[in-house]
Amino acid sequence: MVTWGSNSKAGDLLENLRKKLVSGARDVSKNAYAPYSGYHVGAALMTTEGNIFTGTNVENSSYGATICAERGAIMNAVATQGPTMRISAIAVMTSSSPPAAPCGECLQVLVEFAPDEALVFLANQKGEVTTYSLKELLPKAFRQDTLQNRHP
């Protein structure tokens, strides 16, 4: 889990980032389409350019066609900024206690667009928030360089 000092300028900046993204994730979670599970999720991410993009889960009766909030936010960012977009931080809002982490599929998609040190804020409606680096949540990620380092 990532922590930072509250008496530093860097700590203040990170705290402001956390609040902004968690608030965005909370707001967008209200728009979730979750008629099957009733599990509303919102995500808000910040790109390295400082832009914020949101997404919410959209369920489907076939379940496999469901889009998670995290992937929705990422697709929104790519559609707007293009495929070279990079993520510096993301917040995920759920109703779980403790706050739930993104699923494996979402973590794998995050890895495609974010560095190991990208911040992941896990939050819930009760106000609990935990902070991790992406590497902490997916330490052995399958990355582009995995394909480049393969042997024939």
C-alpha positions as CSV (number, residue, x, y, z in Angstrom):
1,M,0.0,0.0,0.0
2,V,1.3,3.5,-0.9
3,T,1.4,6.2,1.8
4,W,2.7,9.7,1.8
5,G,3.4,12.4,4.3
6,S,0.6,14.8,4.9
7,N,3.0,17.7,5.9
8,S,4.7,18.0,2.5
9,K,3.7,19.8,-0.7
10,A,3.9,16.4,-2.6
11,G,1.7,14.9,0.0
12,D,-0.8,17.7,-0.4
13,L,-0.8,17.4,-4.2
14,L,-1.4,13.6,-3.9
15,E,-4.2,14.1,-1.4
16,N,-5.8,16.6,-3.8
17,L,-5.5,14.2,-6.7
18,R,-7.0,11.4,-4.6
19,K,-10.0,13.5,-3.6
20,K,-10.6,14.7,-7.1
21,L,-10.5,11.2,-8.7
22,V,-12.5,9.6,-5.9
23,S,-15.1,12.3,-6.2
24,G,-15.3,11.8,-9.9
25,A,-15.6,8.0,-9.5
26,R,-18.3,8.4,-6.9
27,D,-20.3,10.8,-9.1
28,V,-20.1,8.6,-12.2
29,S,-21.0,5.4,-10.3
30,K,-24.5,6.7,-10.0
31,N,-24.8,6.2,-13.8
32,A,-24.0,2.5,-13.7
33,Y,-26.2,0.2,-15.6
34,A,-26.3,-2.8,-13.2
35,P,-29.7,-4.4,-13.4
36,Y,-28.4,-7.9,-12.8
37,S,-25.9,-7.5,-10.0
38,G,-27.0,-4.2,-8.5
39,Y,-23.2,-3.6,-8.1
40,H,-22.5,0.0,-9.2
41,V,-18.9,0.9,-10.0
42,G,-17.4,4.2,-11.1
43,A,-13.9,4.9,-12.2
44,A,-12.1,8.2,-12.8
45,L,-8.5,8.4,-14.2
46,M,-6.0,11.1,-14.8
47,T,-3.8,11.0,-17.8
48,T,-0.2,12.3,-17.8
49,E,-1.5,15.4,-19.7
50,G,-3.7,16.2,-16.6
51,N,-7.0,15.3,-18.3
52,I,-9.7,13.3,-16.3
53,F,-11.8,10.6,-17.9
54,T,-14.6,8.6,-16.2
55,G,-16.4,5.4,-16.8
56,T,-19.0,3.2,-15.2
57,N,-19.9,-0.5,-15.4
58,V,-22.5,-1.4,-18.1
59,E,-23.9,-4.9,-17.6
60,N,-25.4,-7.1,-20.2
61,S,-27.7,-10.1,-19.8
62,S,-25.0,-12.3,-21.4
63,Y,-22.5,-11.2,-18.6
64,G,-19.5,-11.7,-20.9
65,A,-20.4,-8.5,-22.8
66,T,-20.3,-6.5,-19.6
67,I,-17.9,-3.6,-19.5
68,C,-16.2,-2.7,-16.2
69,A,-16.0,0.9,-15.1
70,E,-12.2,0.9,-15.3
71,R,-12.1,-0.2,-18.9
72,G,-14.9,2.2,-19.8
73,A,-12.8,5.1,-18.4
74,I,-9.7,3.8,-20.3
75,M,-11.6,3.5,-23.6
76,N,-13.0,7.0,-23.1
77,A,-9.5,8.4,-22.6
78,V,-8.1,6.5,-25.7
79,A,-11.1,7.7,-27.8
80,T,-10.4,11.3,-26.8
81,Q,-6.6,11.5,-26.5
82,G,-5.5,8.7,-28.9
83,P,-3.6,5.5,-28.4
84,T,-0.5,7.2,-27.0
85,M,-2.4,8.3,-23.9
86,R,-0.8,7.3,-20.6
87,I,-2.5,7.1,-17.2
88,S,-0.9,8.5,-14.0
89,A,-3.7,7.6,-11.6
90,I,-7.1,6.0,-11.4
91,A,-9.8,5.8,-8.7
92,V,-12.3,3.0,-8.5
93,M,-15.5,3.5,-6.4
94,T,-17.6,0.5,-5.2
95,S,-19.9,-0.4,-2.4
96,S,-17.6,-3.1,-1.1
97,S,-15.9,-3.0,2.3
98,P,-13.0,-3.0,2.2
99,P,-12.9,-1.3,-1.2
100,A,-12.6,-3.8,-4.1
101,A,-9.7,-3.9,-6.5
102,P,-10.1,-4.0,-10.2
103,C,-10.6,-7.4,-11.8
104,G,-7.7,-9.1,-13.6
105,E,-9.0,-8.1,-17.0
106,C,-9.1,-4.4,-16.0
107,L,-5.7,-4.6,-14.4
108,Q,-4.3,-6.1,-17.6
109,V,-5.8,-3.3,-19.7
110,L,-4.4,-0.7,-17.2
111,V,-0.9,-2.1,-17.6
112,E,-1.2,-1.4,-21.3
113,F,-1.6,2.3,-20.7
114,A,0.0,3.0,-17.2
115,P,3.5,2.6,-15.7
116,D,4.1,0.3,-12.7
117,E,4.1,3.3,-10.4
118,A,0.7,4.6,-11.5
119,L,-1.5,5.2,-8.4
120,V,-4.7,3.1,-7.9
121,F,-7.1,4.6,-5.4
122,L,-9.6,2.0,-4.1
123,A,-12.7,3.6,-2.5
124,N,-16.1,2.8,-1.3
125,Q,-19.3,4.7,-0.5
126,K,-18.5,4.6,3.3
127,G,-15.4,6.8,2.6
128,E,-12.7,4.2,3.0
129,V,-9.8,4.7,0.6
130,T,-6.7,2.6,0.1
131,T,-3.9,3.5,-2.3
132,Y,-1.7,1.1,-4.2
133,S,0.7,1.2,-7.1
134,L,-0.3,-0.7,-10.2
135,K,2.6,-3.0,-9.7
136,E,1.4,-3.9,-6.2
137,L,-1.9,-5.0,-7.7
138,L,-0.5,-6.9,-10.7
139,P,3.2,-7.6,-9.9
140,K,3.8,-10.1,-12.7
141,A,2.0,-8.3,-15.5
142,F,2.1,-9.5,-19.1
143,R,3.4,-6.5,-20.9
144,Q,4.4,-5.5,-24.4
145,D,8.1,-6.3,-23.7
146,T,7.0,-9.8,-22.7
147,L,6.2,-10.4,-26.4
148,Q,9.4,-8.7,-27.6
149,N,11.5,-10.9,-25.4
150,R,10.1,-14.2,-26.6
151,H,12.4,-16.9,-28.1
152,P,11.5,-18.7,-31.3
